[in-house]
Amino acid sequence: MKRLAAMLAAWAGAAAVAAGAGYAFTDRTPDSPAVAGDYQRYVTITGDGTNLSLWYENRSAGTIEMRTSTTGYAGFGTPVTATGLSGLAHPKIYGGGGGGGCVGFFWDSAQTAPNGIKRLTSSDGVNWSGATQVTVAGAPYTTQIWGVVGYFEDVSGDTDVLYYTQGTGANEKVYRATATDGVSFAHQGTAFENPGTTGCGAGVSVGSQVLYEPNEGQYLLIWCGESTTANIGYATSSDGVSFAHHGEVVLETAAHDDLEETSFVINGADLVGVYTADFGGDSSNHIGAYTGVVPEPATMGLIVFGGALALAGRRRKSTQGRTEGGAR
């Protein structure tokens, strides 16, 4: 029995490592941006299984814009300026691919430290209202919270989970906090810290993203370093509390550098990601796109046939849950 237990433990460990390390990413716009326009930063993307919606800061105009697509990462249309967001920045949107039913978290530089985030809602992704200050009791820094990296409603009972970054420059990490009302959070601890791998710079940019990946039954973090970075990294967590780094999404080519932020969505069975980078200088900061292949699930079914063991993989239905990874 001890030998059997050891074998099962070894197989389980190998499956978990393979699951975390099994993602494959492809840069879809290595030579030219998917979305070109004025100086663009802090991109965020959502999807409803068919449609995609994109928000970002237009730094030349000092506004937040939205674009939609029904044909994938290459089909984003004419930008529409979002309303009700005066003085706010660093958008992070949940819900409503193609518009509708959105919850948004935005940085408000006028708030008193350690606060810094306001929550708003929108029925169409363009018109925002109901600004509410988000607080995080016990936040580790006395500086402002710069932005939200992930948000999940009702992960456990009536508990909401928030991932956020705080600090300055390379000091930024991904922190986790919980609440029962979606606005009054309590700090829980550090969920992820940049391991200092080659190409990923230092710190963790506010322009990073945590989502729940239902096929694997785990949380997926795709992140940019806070300093000048050539690559985007990814990490996974089975419990959403502590993330393990697995590798890089290598995107830098001769056409662009200094990857600033990234966001992604599990859109049906597909992972669609976007990033901002300098396609020819800081004033030419545009949006590129990548896609990801989600690995087979690590969950294994154990079947016993007269002392012989066989492992059978069970593939879960790939849908993005409302309670883990989506706003209601």
N, C-alpha and C positions, 0 to 999 in steps of 0.2 A: 504493500500500500504506500509506503514511503517513496518507493521508486516511482510508482504511478503518479503520486502527487508532485514529485519533482519534475517528471516529464510534462505534466499538464502545466505547471508553473512556467517552465521553459518555453512551451509552445505559446502560452498566453503572452509572455513577455515579448517573444519574437513577433507575434501578430500586432501588438501595440506599437512596436518600433516601426514595423512595415507600414502600418496605417498612417502614422505621423509623417513618415518620410516619403510616402507614395504619391504626393501631388506633383503634377507636371504642368508647367506654365509656358505659354507662348506669347511673345510680344507681337501684337497684331499691327502695330504702327511704328516699326523701328526707324523708318526714314522720314516720315511726315506725321504730324498730329492727326488724331481722329477729329478733334474739334480745335479749330484755329480761330482766333479773334483777338480781343484786347487782352492785356495782361491778366492771366487767369491763375487763381490759387484756390486751395482748400476745396477740392472737388469731392462730391459725395454722390453715390448712385443707389437707386432702388429699382426693384422690378416686381411684377405681379405674375411672372411665368411666361408672359408674352411681351408686354411693353416694358421699356426702360425709361427712367427719368433721371436727369442729371442736374445737380445744382453746383454752383461754384461762385467764388468772388470774382467780379470784374473790377480789378484794382484800378484800372484807368478811370472808370466811372464812379467808383466807390459804391457799387450796388451788388446785390446777389441775384444771379440770373438762373433760369430754369430752361432746360431743353428736354424734349421727349423723342423717343424713337420706337417704331413698331417693327423695325427691321434689323435690330442688333446694334452693336457698338459703332458701326460705320454710318448709321442713319439718323443721327441727331439733327433736329431741325433748327429753325430760327429761334434765337433766345428770347425769352419773355422776362421782363424785370419783375422780381417778386416785390410785393408790397407789404407794409407793416413791419419792416425789418430795419428801419432807420437806426443807425448807430450800432448795429449788430454785425458780427462777422463769424468766421470759422463754422459754416453750416455743417450739421450732421443730421440727416433726415432718415426717418424710419417709416416704412409702410408706403403704399400707394404708387407702385410703378404705373406710369401713364397718368399720374395725378391722383388726387382723392385720398382721404383718410390718412393724413400725414401727421406725425409728431416730429417736431424739430427742436434741436438744442443749438444755441448760438452763443458765442462769446460776446459779452458786454463789457467793454473796457472801463465803463463808468462805475461799475460795481465796486464795492469795497472789498479788499482782500480779507479772507481767502476765497470769497465767492467769485463769480465771474461768468456764470452760465445762466441763461434764461431759456425756459421751455415755452414753445408756442405750438399751436395746432393750426391745421389748414384742411379744408375739404377738397381743394384742387391743386395743392402744391405751389400756388402762386400767391394767393391772398392769405396772409398770416395774421393771427390775433391771439388774445388771451395770454399775453406775456406774464410768466410767473417766474420768480427768482428761484433758482435751484441752490440749495445749500448742502454742504457735505461736512457734518460735524466730525472733528478729529482729523481733518485733512493735514498731511504732514508738513506742508510749507506755509509760510505766512504770505507768500505771493499769491496772485490770482490763479484760479483754475482756468487753464487756457482753452480747454475744449473736451468734448465727449468723444470717446473712441468706440463705445458700444453701449447699447441700451436694450434691456429685455424686460417685458412685463410679465408678472406672475410666473416667475421661474419656479418658485416653490411656495405653494399656497398663495398668499397675497403679497409676496415679496417681489419688489422690482430691483433689478441689478443694473448698476451703472459702472462703466469703465471710463476713466478719465485720465488726463495728463495734467501735471502741475509742476511748477518750478520754472527754470529758465534754461534755454539752450540744452546742452548735453546732460543736464541734471534730470531731464524729464524721463519718467518711467510710466508704465501703465498701472494704475491703481484701480481697486475694486471697492464699491460701496453698495449698500442696500437701503431700501426704503419701503414703506407700505403705502405711500401716496404719490410716488413718482416725482416728488420734488424735494422732500426733506430726507436726505440720505445720511448714513453714518459710514465713515471710512472703515474698511475691513483690512486692508493691507495691500502689499505690492503683488500684482498678478504677473508682471513681466518686466525684465530689465534687459536692455541691449547687452548681448554677450561680447560685443566688440569684435565681431567677425569682419573679415576683409570685405571692403566694399559697402558696408552698411553704416559707416560713420559711428557716431556716438549718440546716446540718448534715444528717445522715441518721439517722433513728431506727433503733434496733435492731429495731423492728417494721416491717421492710421485707422484700421477697422477691425472690430471683433464681431463675428457672426456665429450662429449655431449651424453646423453642417449636419443635416438630418441623416444623410446616407451613412455617415460614419458614427453618428451619435456623439459628436464632440464639438467643442468650440474651436474656431479657426481664427487666428490673428494674422493679418498681413500688415506689415509695418514698414515705415521709412525711418531712417535715422534723422536726428535733429540737425546734425551738421551735414556738410556736403556729402552726398551719397551717390554711389554708382549702381547699387543694387537695392532691391526690396526684399525683406526677409519674411519668413512665415514661421508660425509656431502654433502648437495645438494644446488643448487641455481636455481631459475627460470630465472634469468637474467644474470648470469655469473659474477655479480659484487660483491655480498655478499653471502657467504655460511653459512648455518646453520648446526651445528653438530647434528647427529641423533643417533649414536650408535657406537658400536665396532664390528669389525670382530675378534672374539676371536680365536686365532690360537695357542697360546703357549700350548705345552704339555710337558711331561717329556722328550721327545726326543730332543727338541730344545728350545732355548730361545734367547733373545736379537734380536728381529726382527729389521732389519736394514733399508730395503727399500721395496717398493712395486710398482707394475705397473699392469695395467689391460687393457683389450680390450673388446669391445662389438663385439663379433664375430658372425655375424648373429643374432640369437635370444638368444645367450648365452653370459654370462659374464665370462671371464676366467682371473684369476689373478695369479700373481707370487709374491714371496717375497724372500728375503735373510734372513737367520737366522743361528745361530751357532748350527749346528747339532753335538755337542760334542766339543765345544771350538772354539776360533776365527779363528784358522788355518783350521778349518773344516766348514767354512762358505759356505753353499751351497744354492741351490734354491729349494723352495717348491712351491706348487700350491694350489689354491682354486678356487671354482666356485661360481657364484652368481645367484640367481633367481630374475629377474626384476619384480617388482609389476605391477599390472594392472594400466593403466594410470589414473591420477586424473581428466583429462578433462571430464566434465559431460555435457550431453545434456539435456536441460529442456524441457519437453513436457507438455502442458496444455490440460486437458480434462475436459471442463465444470467446471472449478474451482478446479479440483483435479490435483495435481502435481505428476508427475512421473519422476524419474531420470534414464537416460539410459547412461551407460558407452560406450565410443567409444574407441576401441583399435586401436592404430596406427600401421602401418607396421614397424617392427623392422629392420631398416637398419642404418648403420653408415654413416652419411652425410659427404661429402667432405668438405663442407663449415663450418661445425661445428663438429670438432672432427677428421678430416682427412686431410692429405696433398694431394694436387693435383699432 
